[in-house]
Amino acid sequence: MGSVGGPFGTIAGAALGIGIDYTANAGIELMHREEFLNDVNSMIDATKKEYTYCLETELHRVANVWLEDVMHILPKVTEDPKMK
C-alpha cells in the first residue's frame, strides 16, 4: 500500500498494521485473561505455602535452641549464691 500511495500510503499502511496487531492482541488477552489470572493466583498460593513452611520450620528450630540454652543456664543461675 505504501508503494502505491506514497508517504500517505506508508503511514496509512503502518497505522492499519498496528491497529490489526493491537486488536488481535486485545482479543487474545480477553480470551486468555482468566487462565492467566488463575495461573498467577496458583503461583502466589504455592509461594506463600513454601515460605510459610520454611519460616515455621526455622521458628521451631530457633525456639528449640532457645529452650535448650535456657535449660542449660537455669541450673547455674539457681545455684549462684548471688541470685538467692
PDB file of N, CA, C and O in Angstrom:
ATOM      1  N   MET A   1       0.828  -1.186   0.000  1.00  0.00           N
ATOM      2  CA  MET A   1       0.000   0.000   0.000  1.00  0.00           C
ATOM      3  C   MET A   1       0.875   1.253   0.000  1.00  0.00           C
ATOM      4  O   MET A   1       0.530   2.253  -0.630  1.00  0.00           O
ATOM      5  N   GLY A   2       2.001   1.201   0.702  1.00  0.00           N
ATOM      6  CA  GLY A   2       2.869   2.360   0.787  1.00  0.00           C
ATOM      7  C   GLY A   2       3.499   2.712  -0.543  1.00  0.00           C
ATOM      8  O   GLY A   2       3.693   3.889  -0.847  1.00  0.00           O
ATOM      9  N   SER A   3       3.824   1.697  -1.347  1.00  0.00           N
ATOM     10  CA  SER A   3       4.462   1.989  -2.627  1.00  0.00           C
ATOM     11  C   SER A   3       3.476   2.619  -3.610  1.00  0.00           C
ATOM     12  O   SER A   3       3.892   3.349  -4.510  1.00  0.00           O
ATOM     13  N   VAL A   4       2.188   2.354  -3.455  1.00  0.00           N
ATOM     14  CA  VAL A   4       1.188   2.895  -4.361  1.00  0.00           C
ATOM     15  C   VAL A   4       0.781   4.307  -3.946  1.00  0.00           C
ATOM     16  O   VAL A   4       0.587   5.161  -4.811  1.00  0.00           O
ATOM     17  N   GLY A   5       0.648   4.570  -2.669  1.00  0.00           N
ATOM     18  CA  GLY A   5       0.115   5.853  -2.197  1.00  0.00           C
ATOM     19  C   GLY A   5       1.158   6.840  -1.738  1.00  0.00           C
ATOM     20  O   GLY A   5       0.788   7.908  -1.251  1.00  0.00           O
ATOM     21  N   GLY A   6       2.432   6.553  -1.859  1.00  0.00           N
ATOM     22  CA  GLY A   6       3.466   7.480  -1.429  1.00  0.00           C
ATOM     23  C   GLY A   6       3.551   7.542   0.087  1.00  0.00           C
ATOM     24  O   GLY A   6       3.250   6.554   0.756  1.00  0.00           O
ATOM     25  N   PRO A   7       3.961   8.700   0.655  1.00  0.00           N
ATOM     26  CA  PRO A   7       4.117   8.821   2.101  1.00  0.00           C
ATOM     27  C   PRO A   7       2.805   8.616   2.857  1.00  0.00           C
ATOM     28  O   PRO A   7       2.791   8.031   3.941  1.00  0.00           O
ATOM     29  N   PHE A   8       1.710   9.099   2.282  1.00  0.00           N
ATOM     30  CA  PHE A   8       0.422   8.906   2.951  1.00  0.00           C
ATOM     31  C   PHE A   8       0.060   7.423   2.993  1.00  0.00           C
ATOM     32  O   PHE A   8      -0.474   6.936   3.989  1.00  0.00           O
ATOM     33  N   GLY A   9       0.347   6.724   1.927  1.00  0.00           N
ATOM     34  CA  GLY A   9       0.079   5.289   1.872  1.00  0.00           C
ATOM     35  C   GLY A   9       0.921   4.517   2.875  1.00  0.00           C
ATOM     36  O   GLY A   9       0.446   3.548   3.467  1.00  0.00           O
ATOM     37  N   THR A  10       2.165   4.935   3.072  1.00  0.00           N
ATOM     38  CA  THR A  10       3.046   4.286   4.049  1.00  0.00           C
ATOM     39  C   THR A  10       2.515   4.483   5.460  1.00  0.00           C
ATOM     40  O   THR A  10       2.486   3.547   6.259  1.00  0.00           O
ATOM     41  N   ILE A  11       2.097   5.696   5.758  1.00  0.00           N
ATOM     42  CA  ILE A  11       1.559   5.994   7.096  1.00  0.00           C
ATOM     43  C   ILE A  11       0.259   5.231   7.322  1.00  0.00           C
ATOM     44  O   ILE A  11       0.042   4.666   8.394  1.00  0.00           O
ATOM     45  N   ALA A  12      -0.598   5.216   6.319  1.00  0.00           N
ATOM     46  CA  ALA A  12      -1.870   4.501   6.448  1.00  0.00           C
ATOM     47  C   ALA A  12      -1.624   2.994   6.600  1.00  0.00           C
ATOM     48  O   ALA A  12      -2.298   2.337   7.393  1.00  0.00           O
ATOM     49  N   GLY A  13      -0.675   2.451   5.853  1.00  0.00           N
ATOM     50  CA  GLY A  13      -0.355   1.028   5.957  1.00  0.00           C
ATOM     51  C   GLY A  13       0.188   0.672   7.327  1.00  0.00           C
ATOM     52  O   GLY A  13      -0.182  -0.352   7.900  1.00  0.00           O
ATOM     53  N   ALA A  14       1.068   1.519   7.855  1.00  0.00           N
ATOM     54  CA  ALA A  14       1.621   1.274   9.188  1.00  0.00           C
ATOM     55  C   ALA A  14       0.524   1.357  10.248  1.00  0.00           C
ATOM     56  O   ALA A  14       0.471   0.537  11.164  1.00  0.00           O
ATOM     57  N   ALA A  15      -0.349   2.355  10.116  1.00  0.00           N
ATOM     58  CA  ALA A  15      -1.438   2.511  11.089  1.00  0.00           C
ATOM     59  C   ALA A  15      -2.382   1.318  11.021  1.00  0.00           C
ATOM     60  O   ALA A  15      -2.836   0.829  12.055  1.00  0.00           O
ATOM     61  N   LEU A  16      -2.679   0.850   9.830  1.00  0.00           N
ATOM     62  CA  LEU A  16      -3.555  -0.302   9.679  1.00  0.00           C
ATOM     63  C   LEU A  16      -2.910  -1.554  10.274  1.00  0.00           C
ATOM     64  O   LEU A  16      -3.577  -2.334  10.954  1.00  0.00           O
ATOM     65  N   GLY A  17      -1.624  -1.744  10.021  1.00  0.00           N
ATOM     66  CA  GLY A  17      -0.912  -2.902  10.577  1.00  0.00           C
ATOM     67  C   GLY A  17      -0.872  -2.872  12.090  1.00  0.00           C
ATOM     68  O   GLY A  17      -1.096  -3.891  12.744  1.00  0.00           O
ATOM     69  N   ILE A  18      -0.588  -1.709  12.647  1.00  0.00           N
ATOM     70  CA  ILE A  18      -0.544  -1.575  14.110  1.00  0.00           C
ATOM     71  C   ILE A  18      -1.939  -1.778  14.697  1.00  0.00           C
ATOM     72  O   ILE A  18      -2.087  -2.408  15.745  1.00  0.00           O
ATOM     73  N   GLY A  19      -2.959  -1.248  14.028  1.00  0.00           N
ATOM     74  CA  GLY A  19      -4.331  -1.411  14.508  1.00  0.00           C
ATOM     75  C   GLY A  19      -4.756  -2.869  14.513  1.00  0.00           C
ATOM     76  O   GLY A  19      -5.373  -3.334  15.472  1.00  0.00           O
ATOM     77  N   ILE A  20      -4.432  -3.593  13.450  1.00  0.00           N
ATOM     78  CA  ILE A  20      -4.773  -5.019  13.391  1.00  0.00           C
ATOM     79  C   ILE A  20      -4.033  -5.791  14.475  1.00  0.00           C
ATOM     80  O   ILE A  20      -4.619  -6.640  15.146  1.00  0.00           O
ATOM     81  N   ASP A  21      -2.749  -5.499  14.648  1.00  0.00           N
ATOM     82  CA  ASP A  21      -1.947  -6.182  15.660  1.00  0.00           C
ATOM     83  C   ASP A  21      -2.491  -5.898  17.066  1.00  0.00           C
ATOM     84  O   ASP A  21      -2.592  -6.806  17.890  1.00  0.00           O
ATOM     85  N   TYR A  22      -2.836  -4.648  17.333  1.00  0.00           N
ATOM     86  CA  TYR A  22      -3.379  -4.273  18.638  1.00  0.00           C
ATOM     87  C   TYR A  22      -4.708  -4.973  18.889  1.00  0.00           C
ATOM     88  O   TYR A  22      -4.944  -5.486  19.983  1.00  0.00           O
ATOM     89  N   THR A  23      -5.572  -4.996  17.887  1.00  0.00           N
ATOM     90  CA  THR A  23      -6.875  -5.641  18.028  1.00  0.00           C
ATOM     91  C   THR A  23      -6.721  -7.139  18.267  1.00  0.00           C
ATOM     92  O   THR A  23      -7.412  -7.708  19.113  1.00  0.00           O
ATOM     93  N   ALA A  24      -5.822  -7.775  17.530  1.00  0.00           N
ATOM     94  CA  ALA A  24      -5.590  -9.215  17.715  1.00  0.00           C
ATOM     95  C   ALA A  24      -5.060  -9.498  19.117  1.00  0.00           C
ATOM     96  O   ALA A  24      -5.518 -10.431  19.777  1.00  0.00           O
ATOM     97  N   ASN A  25      -4.100  -8.703  19.574  1.00  0.00           N
ATOM     98  CA  ASN A  25      -3.547  -8.909  20.919  1.00  0.00           C
ATOM     99  C   ASN A  25      -4.596  -8.666  21.995  1.00  0.00           C
ATOM    100  O   ASN A  25      -4.627  -9.384  22.994  1.00  0.00           O
ATOM    101  N   ALA A  26      -5.449  -7.673  21.810  1.00  0.00           N
ATOM    102  CA  ALA A  26      -6.515  -7.402  22.787  1.00  0.00           C
ATOM    103  C   ALA A  26      -7.487  -8.577  22.841  1.00  0.00           C
ATOM    104  O   ALA A  26      -7.931  -8.967  23.920  1.00  0.00           O
ATOM    105  N   GLY A  27      -7.821  -9.145  21.674  1.00  0.00           N
ATOM    106  CA  GLY A  27      -8.714 -10.304  21.642  1.00  0.00           C
ATOM    107  C   GLY A  27      -8.108 -11.513  22.315  1.00  0.00           C
ATOM    108  O   GLY A  27      -8.785 -12.221  23.061  1.00  0.00           O
ATOM    109  N   ILE A  28      -6.830 -11.756  22.056  1.00  0.00           N
ATOM    110  CA  ILE A  28      -6.133 -12.881  22.696  1.00  0.00           C
ATOM    111  C   ILE A  28      -6.078 -12.675  24.202  1.00  0.00           C
ATOM    112  O   ILE A  28      -6.263 -13.619  24.971  1.00  0.00           O
ATOM    113  N   GLU A  29      -5.824 -11.438  24.623  1.00  0.00           N
ATOM    114  CA  GLU A  29      -5.781 -11.147  26.060  1.00  0.00           C
ATOM    115  C   GLU A  29      -7.131 -11.431  26.715  1.00  0.00           C
ATOM    116  O   GLU A  29      -7.187 -12.021  27.793  1.00  0.00           O
ATOM    117  N   LEU A  30      -8.199 -11.019  26.076  1.00  0.00           N
ATOM    118  CA  LEU A  30      -9.525 -11.259  26.650  1.00  0.00           C
ATOM    119  C   LEU A  30      -9.843 -12.746  26.741  1.00  0.00           C
ATOM    120  O   LEU A  30     -10.481 -13.192  27.694  1.00  0.00           O
ATOM    121  N   MET A  31      -9.397 -13.514  25.745  1.00  0.00           N
ATOM    122  CA  MET A  31      -9.679 -14.950  25.747  1.00  0.00           C
ATOM    123  C   MET A  31      -8.867 -15.691  26.809  1.00  0.00           C
ATOM    124  O   MET A  31      -9.350 -16.667  27.384  1.00  0.00           O
ATOM    125  N   HIS A  32      -7.655 -15.243  27.072  1.00  0.00           N
ATOM    126  CA  HIS A  32      -6.770 -15.971  27.983  1.00  0.00           C
ATOM    127  C   HIS A  32      -6.583 -15.288  29.337  1.00  0.00           C
ATOM    128  O   HIS A  32      -5.796 -15.757  30.161  1.00  0.00           O
ATOM    129  N   ARG A  33      -7.284 -14.208  29.570  1.00  0.00           N
ATOM    130  CA  ARG A  33      -7.102 -13.444  30.814  1.00  0.00           C
ATOM    131  C   ARG A  33      -7.446 -14.271  32.054  1.00  0.00           C
ATOM    132  O   ARG A  33      -6.687 -14.273  33.023  1.00  0.00           O
ATOM    133  N   GLU A  34      -8.568 -14.966  32.032  1.00  0.00           N
ATOM    134  CA  GLU A  34      -8.986 -15.756  33.192  1.00  0.00           C
ATOM    135  C   GLU A  34      -7.977 -16.868  33.490  1.00  0.00           C
ATOM    136  O   GLU A  34      -7.649 -17.126  34.649  1.00  0.00           O
ATOM    137  N   GLU A  35      -7.492 -17.517  32.438  1.00  0.00           N
ATOM    138  CA  GLU A  35      -6.483 -18.570  32.612  1.00  0.00           C
ATOM    139  C   GLU A  35      -5.200 -17.987  33.208  1.00  0.00           C
ATOM    140  O   GLU A  35      -4.594 -18.584  34.099  1.00  0.00           O
ATOM    141  N   PHE A  36      -4.793 -16.819  32.709  1.00  0.00           N
ATOM    142  CA  PHE A  36      -3.597 -16.154  33.219  1.00  0.00           C
ATOM    143  C   PHE A  36      -3.755 -15.807  34.696  1.00  0.00           C
ATOM    144  O   PHE A  36      -2.846 -16.041  35.492  1.00  0.00           O
ATOM    145  N   LEU A  37      -4.912 -15.246  35.063  1.00  0.00           N
ATOM    146  CA  LEU A  37      -5.141 -14.883  36.460  1.00  0.00           C
ATOM    147  C   LEU A  37      -5.149 -16.119  37.359  1.00  0.00           C
ATOM    148  O   LEU A  37      -4.630 -16.075  38.474  1.00  0.00           O
ATOM    149  N   ASN A  38      -5.728 -17.210  36.887  1.00  0.00           N
ATOM    150  CA  ASN A  38      -5.720 -18.451  37.665  1.00  0.00           C
ATOM    151  C   ASN A  38      -4.297 -18.965  37.856  1.00  0.00           C
ATOM    152  O   ASN A  38      -3.944 -19.415  38.947  1.00  0.00           O
ATOM    153  N   ASP A  39      -3.477 -18.902  36.808  1.00  0.00           N
ATOM    154  CA  ASP A  39      -2.079 -19.335  36.920  1.00  0.00           C
ATOM    155  C   ASP A  39      -1.313 -18.475  37.916  1.00  0.00           C
ATOM    156  O   ASP A  39      -0.556 -18.992  38.738  1.00  0.00           O
ATOM    157  N   VAL A  40      -1.509 -17.161  37.841  1.00  0.00           N
ATOM    158  CA  VAL A  40      -0.810 -16.255  38.758  1.00  0.00           C
ATOM    159  C   VAL A  40      -1.241 -16.517  40.199  1.00  0.00           C
ATOM    160  O   VAL A  40      -0.403 -16.565  41.100  1.00  0.00           O
ATOM    161  N   ASN A  41      -2.541 -16.686  40.417  1.00  0.00           N
ATOM    162  CA  ASN A  41      -3.029 -16.953  41.777  1.00  0.00           C
ATOM    163  C   ASN A  41      -2.504 -18.275  42.317  1.00  0.00           C
ATOM    164  O   ASN A  41      -2.169 -18.369  43.498  1.00  0.00           O
ATOM    165  N   SER A  42      -2.428 -19.296  41.471  1.00  0.00           N
ATOM    166  CA  SER A  42      -1.897 -20.582  41.951  1.00  0.00           C
ATOM    167  C   SER A  42      -0.407 -20.470  42.265  1.00  0.00           C
ATOM    168  O   SER A  42       0.063 -21.101  43.211  1.00  0.00           O
ATOM    169  N   MET A  43       0.348 -19.681  41.492  1.00  0.00           N
ATOM    170  CA  MET A  43       1.772 -19.480  41.800  1.00  0.00           C
ATOM    171  C   MET A  43       1.946 -18.708  43.102  1.00  0.00           C
ATOM    172  O   MET A  43       2.843 -19.013  43.887  1.00  0.00           O
ATOM    173  N   ILE A  44       1.102 -17.718  43.336  1.00  0.00           N
ATOM    174  CA  ILE A  44       1.172 -16.954  44.583  1.00  0.00           C
ATOM    175  C   ILE A  44       0.856 -17.857  45.774  1.00  0.00           C
ATOM    176  O   ILE A  44       1.541 -17.796  46.795  1.00  0.00           O
ATOM    177  N   ASP A  45      -0.167 -18.689  45.653  1.00  0.00           N
ATOM    178  CA  ASP A  45      -0.521 -19.619  46.734  1.00  0.00           C
ATOM    179  C   ASP A  45       0.612 -20.601  47.016  1.00  0.00           C
ATOM    180  O   ASP A  45       0.924 -20.872  48.176  1.00  0.00           O
ATOM    181  N   ALA A  46       1.227 -21.135  45.962  1.00  0.00           N
ATOM    182  CA  ALA A  46       2.326 -22.081  46.141  1.00  0.00           C
ATOM    183  C   ALA A  46       3.520 -21.412  46.818  1.00  0.00           C
ATOM    184  O   ALA A  46       4.150 -22.002  47.696  1.00  0.00           O
ATOM    185  N   THR A  47       3.826 -20.188  46.412  1.00  0.00           N
ATOM    186  CA  THR A  47       4.936 -19.450  47.029  1.00  0.00           C
ATOM    187  C   THR A  47       4.635 -19.152  48.487  1.00  0.00           C
ATOM    188  O   THR A  47       5.517 -19.266  49.338  1.00  0.00           O
ATOM    189  N   LYS A  48       3.398 -18.773  48.785  1.00  0.00           N
ATOM    190  CA  LYS A  48       3.005 -18.484  50.168  1.00  0.00           C
ATOM    191  C   LYS A  48       3.142 -19.726  51.042  1.00  0.00           C
ATOM    192  O   LYS A  48       3.640 -19.646  52.166  1.00  0.00           O
ATOM    193  N   LYS A  49       2.701 -20.877  50.528  1.00  0.00           N
ATOM    194  CA  LYS A  49       2.816 -22.130  51.288  1.00  0.00           C
ATOM    195  C   LYS A  49       4.270 -22.507  51.522  1.00  0.00           C
ATOM    196  O   LYS A  49       4.630 -22.956  52.610  1.00  0.00           O
ATOM    197  N   GLU A  50       5.115 -22.327  50.499  1.00  0.00           N
ATOM    198  CA  GLU A  50       6.531 -22.658  50.642  1.00  0.00           C
ATOM    199  C   GLU A  50       7.203 -21.760  51.682  1.00  0.00           C
ATOM    200  O   GLU A  50       7.940 -22.245  52.541  1.00  0.00           O
ATOM    201  N   TYR A  51       6.948 -20.449  51.605  1.00  0.00           N
ATOM    202  CA  TYR A  51       7.532 -19.527  52.580  1.00  0.00           C
ATOM    203  C   TYR A  51       7.027 -19.824  53.983  1.00  0.00           C
ATOM    204  O   TYR A  51       7.800 -19.794  54.942  1.00  0.00           O
ATOM    205  N   THR A  52       5.735 -20.109  54.110  1.00  0.00           N
ATOM    206  CA  THR A  52       5.177 -20.423  55.421  1.00  0.00           C
ATOM    207  C   THR A  52       5.849 -21.657  56.001  1.00  0.00           C
ATOM    208  O   THR A  52       6.205 -21.674  57.180  1.00  0.00           O
ATOM    209  N   TYR A  53       6.025 -22.683  55.189  1.00  0.00           N
ATOM    210  CA  TYR A  53       6.688 -23.904  55.658  1.00  0.00           C
ATOM    211  C   TYR A  53       8.116 -23.612  56.097  1.00  0.00           C
ATOM    212  O   TYR A  53       8.543 -24.050  57.166  1.00  0.00           O
ATOM    213  N   CYS A  54       8.854 -22.872  55.275  1.00  0.00           N
ATOM    214  CA  CYS A  54      10.252 -22.556  55.613  1.00  0.00           C
ATOM    215  C   CYS A  54      10.342 -21.726  56.896  1.00  0.00           C
ATOM    216  O   CYS A  54      11.178 -21.996  57.759  1.00  0.00           O
ATOM    217  N   LEU A  55       9.483 -20.725  57.014  1.00  0.00           N
ATOM    218  CA  LEU A  55       9.534 -19.871  58.199  1.00  0.00           C
ATOM    219  C   LEU A  55       9.105 -20.612  59.459  1.00  0.00           C
ATOM    220  O   LEU A  55       9.711 -20.434  60.516  1.00  0.00           O
ATOM    221  N   GLU A  56       8.060 -21.445  59.360  1.00  0.00           N
ATOM    222  CA  GLU A  56       7.632 -22.204  60.536  1.00  0.00           C
ATOM    223  C   GLU A  56       8.716 -23.185  60.969  1.00  0.00           C
ATOM    224  O   GLU A  56       8.965 -23.349  62.164  1.00  0.00           O
ATOM    225  N   THR A  57       9.355 -23.833  60.009  1.00  0.00           N
ATOM    226  CA  THR A  57      10.435 -24.768  60.330  1.00  0.00           C
ATOM    227  C   THR A  57      11.566 -24.049  61.064  1.00  0.00           C
ATOM    228  O   THR A  57      12.076 -24.548  62.066  1.00  0.00           O
ATOM    229  N   GLU A  58      11.950 -22.891  60.568  1.00  0.00           N
ATOM    230  CA  GLU A  58      13.035 -22.140  61.191  1.00  0.00           C
ATOM    231  C   GLU A  58      12.635 -21.619  62.571  1.00  0.00           C
ATOM    232  O   GLU A  58      13.450 -21.622  63.494  1.00  0.00           O
ATOM    233  N   LEU A  59      11.390 -21.174  62.718  1.00  0.00           N
ATOM    234  CA  LEU A  59      10.929 -20.708  64.031  1.00  0.00           C
ATOM    235  C   LEU A  59      10.934 -21.843  65.057  1.00  0.00           C
ATOM    236  O   LEU A  59      11.318 -21.628  66.207  1.00  0.00           O
ATOM    237  N   HIS A  60      10.518 -23.031  64.663  1.00  0.00           N
ATOM    238  CA  HIS A  60      10.550 -24.176  65.583  1.00  0.00           C
ATOM    239  C   HIS A  60      11.993 -24.522  65.969  1.00  0.00           C
ATOM    240  O   HIS A  60      12.278 -24.827  67.127  1.00  0.00           O
ATOM    241  N   ARG A  61      12.889 -24.470  64.993  1.00  0.00           N
ATOM    242  CA  ARG A  61      14.296 -24.769  65.273  1.00  0.00           C
ATOM    243  C   ARG A  61      14.878 -23.757  66.259  1.00  0.00           C
ATOM    244  O   ARG A  61      15.557 -24.135  67.214  1.00  0.00           O
ATOM    245  N   VAL A  62      14.613 -22.483  66.028  1.00  0.00           N
ATOM    246  CA  VAL A  62      15.146 -21.425  66.902  1.00  0.00           C
ATOM    247  C   VAL A  62      14.552 -21.530  68.305  1.00  0.00           C
ATOM    248  O   VAL A  62      15.265 -21.366  69.294  1.00  0.00           O
ATOM    249  N   ALA A  63      13.253 -21.804  68.393  1.00  0.00           N
ATOM    250  CA  ALA A  63      12.619 -21.942  69.701  1.00  0.00           C
ATOM    251  C   ALA A  63      13.227 -23.105  70.474  1.00  0.00           C
ATOM    252  O   ALA A  63      13.429 -22.997  71.683  1.00  0.00           O
ATOM    253  N   ASN A  64      13.520 -24.206  69.806  1.00  0.00           N
ATOM    254  CA  ASN A  64      14.159 -25.343  70.474  1.00  0.00           C
ATOM    255  C   ASN A  64      15.562 -24.996  70.959  1.00  0.00           C
ATOM    256  O   ASN A  64      15.961 -25.408  72.049  1.00  0.00           O
ATOM    257  N   VAL A  65      16.306 -24.248  70.166  1.00  0.00           N
ATOM    258  CA  VAL A  65      17.653 -23.824  70.585  1.00  0.00           C
ATOM    259  C   VAL A  65      17.553 -22.927  71.809  1.00  0.00           C
ATOM    260  O   VAL A  65      18.324 -23.084  72.757  1.00  0.00           O
ATOM    261  N   TRP A  66      16.613 -21.989  71.800  1.00  0.00           N
ATOM    262  CA  TRP A  66      16.451 -21.091  72.947  1.00  0.00           C
ATOM    263  C   TRP A  66      16.083 -21.876  74.205  1.00  0.00           C
ATOM    264  O   TRP A  66      16.626 -21.627  75.282  1.00  0.00           O
ATOM    265  N   LEU A  67      15.163 -22.818  74.061  1.00  0.00           N
ATOM    266  CA  LEU A  67      14.764 -23.604  75.230  1.00  0.00           C
ATOM    267  C   LEU A  67      15.916 -24.451  75.762  1.00  0.00           C
ATOM    268  O   LEU A  67      16.094 -24.555  76.975  1.00  0.00           O
ATOM    269  N   GLU A  68      16.690 -25.050  74.883  1.00  0.00           N
ATOM    270  CA  GLU A  68      17.855 -25.828  75.332  1.00  0.00           C
ATOM    271  C   GLU A  68      18.862 -24.937  76.034  1.00  0.00           C
ATOM    272  O   GLU A  68      19.428 -25.329  77.054  1.00  0.00           O
ATOM    273  N   ASP A  69      19.093 -23.753  75.506  1.00  0.00           N
ATOM    274  CA  ASP A  69      20.020 -22.819  76.158  1.00  0.00           C
ATOM    275  C   ASP A  69      19.512 -22.436  77.546  1.00  0.00           C
ATOM    276  O   ASP A  69      20.294 -22.393  78.496  1.00  0.00           O
ATOM    277  N   VAL A  70      18.230 -22.162  77.675  1.00  0.00           N
ATOM    278  CA  VAL A  70      17.654 -21.793  78.969  1.00  0.00           C
ATOM    279  C   VAL A  70      17.784 -22.960  79.947  1.00  0.00           C
ATOM    280  O   VAL A  70      18.117 -22.752  81.114  1.00  0.00           O
ATOM    281  N   MET A  71      17.524 -24.188  79.482  1.00  0.00           N
ATOM    282  CA  MET A  71      17.630 -25.348  80.367  1.00  0.00           C
ATOM    283  C   MET A  71      19.063 -25.566  80.840  1.00  0.00           C
ATOM    284  O   MET A  71      19.275 -26.046  81.954  1.00  0.00           O
ATOM    285  N   HIS A  72      20.048 -25.222  80.013  1.00  0.00           N
ATOM    286  CA  HIS A  72      21.443 -25.366  80.426  1.00  0.00           C
ATOM    287  C   HIS A  72      21.875 -24.253  81.375  1.00  0.00           C
ATOM    288  O   HIS A  72      22.696 -24.475  82.265  1.00  0.00           O
ATOM    289  N   ILE A  73      21.329 -23.073  81.186  1.00  0.00           N
ATOM    290  CA  ILE A  73      21.713 -21.923  82.010  1.00  0.00           C
ATOM    291  C   ILE A  73      20.968 -21.911  83.336  1.00  0.00           C
ATOM    292  O   ILE A  73      21.535 -21.481  84.340  1.00  0.00           O
ATOM    293  N   LEU A  74      19.733 -22.362  83.378  1.00  0.00           N
ATOM    294  CA  LEU A  74      18.898 -22.280  84.566  1.00  0.00           C
ATOM    295  C   LEU A  74      19.524 -22.934  85.801  1.00  0.00           C
ATOM    296  O   LEU A  74      19.497 -22.315  86.865  1.00  0.00           O
ATOM    297  N   PRO A  75      20.086 -24.145  85.725  1.00  0.00           N
ATOM    298  CA  PRO A  75      20.697 -24.714  86.940  1.00  0.00           C
ATOM    299  C   PRO A  75      21.847 -23.856  87.475  1.00  0.00           C
ATOM    300  O   PRO A  75      22.028 -23.765  88.690  1.00  0.00           O
ATOM    301  N   LYS A  76      22.617 -23.235  86.602  1.00  0.00           N
ATOM    302  CA  LYS A  76      23.720 -22.390  87.039  1.00  0.00           C
ATOM    303  C   LYS A  76      23.191 -21.155  87.751  1.00  0.00           C
ATOM    304  O   LYS A  76      23.786 -20.705  88.730  1.00  0.00           O
ATOM    305  N   VAL A  77      22.100 -20.610  87.281  1.00  0.00           N
ATOM    306  CA  VAL A  77      21.542 -19.403  87.893  1.00  0.00           C
ATOM    307  C   VAL A  77      20.967 -19.743  89.259  1.00  0.00           C
ATOM    308  O   VAL A  77      21.134 -18.957  90.191  1.00  0.00           O
ATOM    309  N   THR A  78      20.302 -20.871  89.418  1.00  0.00           N
ATOM    310  CA  THR A  78      19.704 -21.225  90.700  1.00  0.00           C
ATOM    311  C   THR A  78      20.755 -21.616  91.727  1.00  0.00           C
ATOM    312  O   THR A  78      20.519 -21.503  92.930  1.00  0.00           O
ATOM    313  N   GLU A  79      21.907 -22.073  91.269  1.00  0.00           N
ATOM    314  CA  GLU A  79      22.987 -22.441  92.196  1.00  0.00           C
ATOM    315  C   GLU A  79      23.844 -21.254  92.591  1.00  0.00           C
ATOM    316  O   GLU A  79      24.584 -21.347  93.571  1.00  0.00           O
ATOM    317  N   ASP A  80      23.778 -20.153  91.879  1.00  0.00           N
ATOM    318  CA  ASP A  80      24.604 -18.995  92.159  1.00  0.00           C
ATOM    319  C   ASP A  80      24.122 -18.344  93.456  1.00  0.00           C
ATOM    320  O   ASP A  80      22.954 -17.966  93.548  1.00  0.00           O
ATOM    321  N   PRO A  81      25.014 -18.199  94.484  1.00  0.00           N
ATOM    322  CA  PRO A  81      24.615 -17.619  95.752  1.00  0.00           C
ATOM    323  C   PRO A  81      24.207 -16.147  95.621  1.00  0.00           C
ATOM    324  O   PRO A  81      23.436 -15.653  96.443  1.00  0.00           O
ATOM    325  N   LYS A  82      24.694 -15.461  94.638  1.00  0.00           N
ATOM    326  CA  LYS A  82      24.339 -14.056  94.455  1.00  0.00           C
ATOM    327  C   LYS A  82      22.886 -13.912  94.041  1.00  0.00           C
ATOM    328  O   LYS A  82      22.284 -12.863  94.272  1.00  0.00           O
ATOM    329  N   MET A  83      22.310 -14.941  93.436  1.00  0.00           N
ATOM    330  CA  MET A  83      20.944 -14.870  92.942  1.00  0.00           C
ATOM    331  C   MET A  83      19.939 -15.147  94.050  1.00  0.00           C
ATOM    332  O   MET A  83      18.749 -14.887  93.870  1.00  0.00           O
ATOM    333  N   LYS A  84      20.376 -15.662  95.179  1.00  0.00           N
ATOM    334  CA  LYS A  84      19.431 -16.014  96.262  1.00  0.00           C
ATOM    335  C   LYS A  84      19.179 -14.861  97.160  1.00  0.00           C
ATOM    336  O   LYS A  84      18.414 -14.981  98.117  1.00  0.00           O
TER     337      LYS A  84
END
